């Protein structure tokens, strides 16, 4: 019964996610697409920590053979994103409090350094672009549309990351660590005042950028990420 319930939950999740197999016009192998799809589903929070994943069920739902799914699951296991069960299948890994703290500490350092770089080259047009995302997030929050708040907040950081794309190593680290953090961020925005804190943090970041003060920018971004860490820890470890 528990397995049937888990599969039904997984079906519901997969129905919401587009997945396209390779074709003659698409040179990306099914094996690679399956891996990227499953990894994205784990990192984005579509597959929740503790959720059970089975080779047979995923293959059937994705419309691919079991081989690429098996390879993808074992690769994800080797990377620490999922864990093998004693019985058949895998379970999506969760993080300890120490691991979550480490994750956000690393992100604060990277994001702070990136914003310090951005402060020296951002244009007035860029600032208005960022302000537009904040205003849309504020409007969505008033209507309690948390998914939209998440979308506009994500775009805010996407634009900032795009401004350091020439710093290839930094950009790659930013993108990778943020993918992992985002699986918690959607839910923490639902936490009491979580959405408002995130938007207020973006307002402070925008002000620091308008002042073109590199040290203030770095400090403000670090404070913003620290607030996100507190929300994540409360949501994950202090729920009644």
C-alpha positions as CSV (number, residue, x, y, z in Angstrom):
1,X,0.0,0.0,0.0
2,X,2.8,2.4,0.9
3,X,4.5,1.7,-2.5
4,X,1.3,2.3,-4.4
5,X,0.8,5.6,-2.5
6,X,4.4,6.6,-3.3
7,X,4.0,5.8,-7.0
8,X,0.7,7.7,-7.1
9,X,2.4,10.8,-5.6
10,X,5.3,10.4,-8.1
11,X,2.8,10.2,-11.0
12,X,1.2,13.4,-9.9
13,X,4.6,15.1,-9.8
14,X,5.7,13.8,-13.2
15,X,2.5,14.9,-14.9
16,X,3.4,18.5,-14.1
17,X,6.9,18.3,-15.6
18,X,7.6,18.3,-19.4
19,X,9.9,15.7,-20.6
20,X,10.9,15.2,-24.3
21,X,12.9,12.3,-25.6
22,X,15.5,12.8,-28.2
23,X,14.7,12.8,-31.9
24,X,16.7,13.1,-35.1
25,X,16.6,16.9,-34.7
26,X,17.9,16.6,-31.1
27,X,21.4,15.3,-30.7
28,X,21.1,15.0,-26.9
29,X,21.1,11.3,-25.9
30,X,18.1,9.9,-24.0
31,X,20.6,8.8,-21.2
32,X,21.8,12.4,-20.7
33,X,18.3,13.9,-20.9
34,X,17.0,11.4,-18.4
35,X,19.8,12.2,-15.9
36,X,19.4,16.0,-16.3
37,X,15.6,15.7,-15.9
38,X,15.8,13.6,-12.7
39,X,18.6,15.8,-11.2
40,X,16.6,18.9,-12.0
41,X,13.5,17.4,-10.4
42,X,15.5,16.6,-7.2
43,X,17.3,20.0,-7.0
44,X,14.1,22.0,-7.7
45,X,12.2,20.3,-5.0
46,X,9.7,18.6,-7.3
47,X,10.9,15.4,-5.8
48,X,10.9,16.0,-2.0
49,X,13.5,14.7,0.5
50,X,12.3,11.2,1.6
51,X,10.4,10.6,-1.6
52,X,10.8,7.1,-3.1
53,X,12.1,6.6,-6.6
54,X,12.0,3.3,-8.5
55,X,13.6,2.4,-11.8
56,X,10.6,0.6,-13.2
57,X,8.1,3.3,-12.4
58,X,10.2,6.2,-13.6
59,X,10.9,4.4,-16.9
60,X,7.2,3.7,-17.5
61,X,6.1,7.3,-16.7
62,X,8.9,8.9,-18.7
63,X,8.4,6.6,-21.7
64,X,12.0,5.4,-21.8
65,X,13.7,2.1,-21.3
66,X,14.9,1.1,-17.8
67,X,18.6,1.4,-18.8
68,X,18.9,5.2,-18.9
69,X,16.9,5.5,-15.8
70,X,19.1,3.0,-14.0
71,X,22.2,4.8,-15.1
72,X,20.8,8.2,-14.0
73,X,19.7,6.9,-10.6
74,X,23.1,5.4,-9.9
75,X,24.9,8.6,-11.0
76,X,22.6,10.6,-8.7
77,X,23.4,8.2,-5.9
78,X,27.1,8.6,-6.4
79,X,26.7,12.4,-6.3
80,X,24.8,12.2,-3.0
81,X,21.4,13.5,-4.3
82,X,19.6,10.2,-3.6
83,X,20.3,7.1,-1.4
84,X,19.7,3.4,-2.2
85,X,17.1,1.6,-0.2
86,X,17.7,-1.9,1.3
87,X,14.7,-2.9,-0.7
88,X,14.4,-2.0,-4.4
89,X,14.6,1.7,-5.3
90,X,16.0,4.9,-4.0
91,X,15.0,7.7,-1.8
92,X,15.7,11.4,-2.3
93,X,18.3,12.5,0.2
94,X,17.7,15.2,2.9
95,X,20.2,17.4,4.5
96,X,21.3,17.7,8.2
97,X,21.2,21.1,9.9
98,X,25.0,21.3,9.6
99,X,24.8,20.6,5.8
100,X,22.1,23.3,5.3
101,X,24.2,25.8,7.3
102,X,27.3,25.0,5.2
103,X,25.3,25.3,2.0
104,X,24.0,28.7,2.8
105,X,27.3,29.9,4.2
106,X,29.0,29.0,0.9
107,X,26.3,30.7,-1.1
108,X,26.5,33.9,1.0
109,X,30.3,34.1,0.2
110,X,29.8,33.5,-3.5
111,X,26.8,35.8,-3.9
112,X,28.4,38.5,-1.9
113,X,31.5,38.4,-4.0
114,X,29.5,38.4,-7.2
115,X,27.5,41.5,-6.1
116,X,30.7,43.3,-5.2
117,X,31.9,42.8,-8.8
118,X,28.5,43.8,-10.3
119,X,28.4,47.0,-8.3
120,X,31.2,48.4,-10.5
121,X,29.5,47.9,-13.8
122,X,25.7,47.8,-13.4
123,X,23.8,50.2,-15.5
124,X,20.7,52.3,-14.7
125,X,18.8,50.2,-17.2
126,X,19.8,47.0,-15.3
127,X,18.7,48.6,-12.0
128,X,15.3,49.4,-13.4
129,X,15.0,45.8,-14.8
130,X,15.7,44.5,-11.3
131,X,13.2,46.9,-9.8
132,X,10.6,45.6,-12.1
133,X,11.1,42.1,-10.7
134,X,10.7,43.3,-7.2
135,X,7.5,45.2,-8.0
136,X,6.0,42.1,-9.6
137,X,7.0,40.0,-6.6
138,X,5.4,42.5,-4.3
139,X,2.2,42.4,-6.3
140,X,2.1,38.6,-6.3
141,X,2.7,38.6,-2.5
142,X,-0.3,40.9,-2.0
143,X,-2.4,38.3,-3.9
144,X,-0.8,35.4,-1.9
145,X,0.5,33.9,-5.2
146,X,3.6,32.3,-3.7
147,X,4.6,30.5,-6.9
148,X,4.7,33.9,-8.7
149,X,6.8,35.4,-5.8
150,X,9.2,32.5,-6.3
151,X,9.3,33.1,-10.0
152,X,10.1,36.8,-9.8
153,X,12.6,36.4,-7.0
154,X,14.3,33.7,-9.0
155,X,14.5,36.0,-12.0
156,X,16.0,38.7,-9.9
157,X,19.0,36.5,-9.0
158,X,19.1,35.1,-12.6
159,X,19.8,38.6,-13.9
160,X,22.5,39.2,-11.3
161,X,24.2,35.9,-12.1
162,X,24.1,36.8,-15.8
163,X,26.2,39.9,-15.0
164,X,29.1,37.7,-13.9
165,X,28.9,35.1,-16.7
166,X,32.3,36.1,-17.9
167,X,33.7,34.9,-14.6
168,X,33.2,31.3,-15.7
169,X,34.3,29.5,-12.5
170,X,32.4,31.9,-10.2
171,X,29.3,31.7,-12.4
172,X,29.4,27.9,-12.5
173,X,29.7,27.7,-8.7
174,X,26.8,30.2,-8.3
175,X,24.5,28.3,-10.6
176,X,25.2,24.9,-9.1
177,X,24.9,25.9,-5.5
178,X,21.7,27.9,-6.1
179,X,20.0,25.0,-7.9
180,X,20.5,23.0,-4.7
181,X,19.2,25.8,-2.5
182,X,16.1,26.4,-4.6
183,X,14.6,23.1,-3.5
184,X,14.1,24.7,-0.1
185,X,13.4,28.3,-1.1
186,X,9.9,27.8,-2.6
187,X,8.6,26.4,0.7
188,X,10.4,28.9,2.9
189,X,8.6,31.7,1.1
190,X,5.4,30.2,2.5
191,X,6.8,30.4,6.0
192,X,5.4,33.3,8.1
193,X,6.8,36.6,6.6
194,X,9.3,34.6,4.5
195,X,8.1,36.1,1.2
196,X,8.1,39.6,2.6
197,X,11.7,39.1,4.0
198,X,12.9,37.9,0.7
199,X,11.4,40.9,-1.2
200,X,12.7,43.4,1.5
201,X,16.1,41.8,1.1
202,X,16.0,42.5,-2.7
203,X,15.0,46.1,-2.0
204,X,18.1,46.5,0.2
205,X,20.3,44.9,-2.5
206,X,18.9,47.2,-5.1
207,X,19.6,50.3,-2.9
208,X,23.2,49.1,-2.3
209,X,23.7,48.7,-6.1
210,X,22.2,52.2,-6.8
211,X,24.9,53.6,-4.4
212,X,27.6,51.7,-6.3
213,X,29.2,50.8,-2.9
214,X,31.0,47.5,-3.4
215,X,31.5,46.7,0.3
216,X,27.9,47.6,1.1
217,X,26.8,45.4,-1.8
218,X,28.8,42.4,-0.5
219,X,27.6,42.9,3.1
220,X,23.9,43.4,2.0
221,X,23.9,40.2,-0.1
222,X,25.5,38.2,2.7
223,X,22.8,39.4,5.1
224,X,20.1,38.5,2.6
225,X,21.4,34.9,2.2
226,X,21.7,34.6,6.0
227,X,18.0,35.5,6.4
228,X,17.2,32.9,3.8
229,X,19.3,30.4,5.8
230,X,17.3,31.2,9.0
231,X,14.0,30.7,7.1
232,X,15.2,27.4,5.7
233,X,16.3,26.1,9.1
234,X,13.1,27.0,10.7
235,X,11.1,25.4,8.0
236,X,13.2,22.2,7.9
237,X,14.1,21.6,11.6
238,X,11.6,23.6,13.8
239,X,8.3,22.5,12.3
240,X,6.0,21.2,15.0
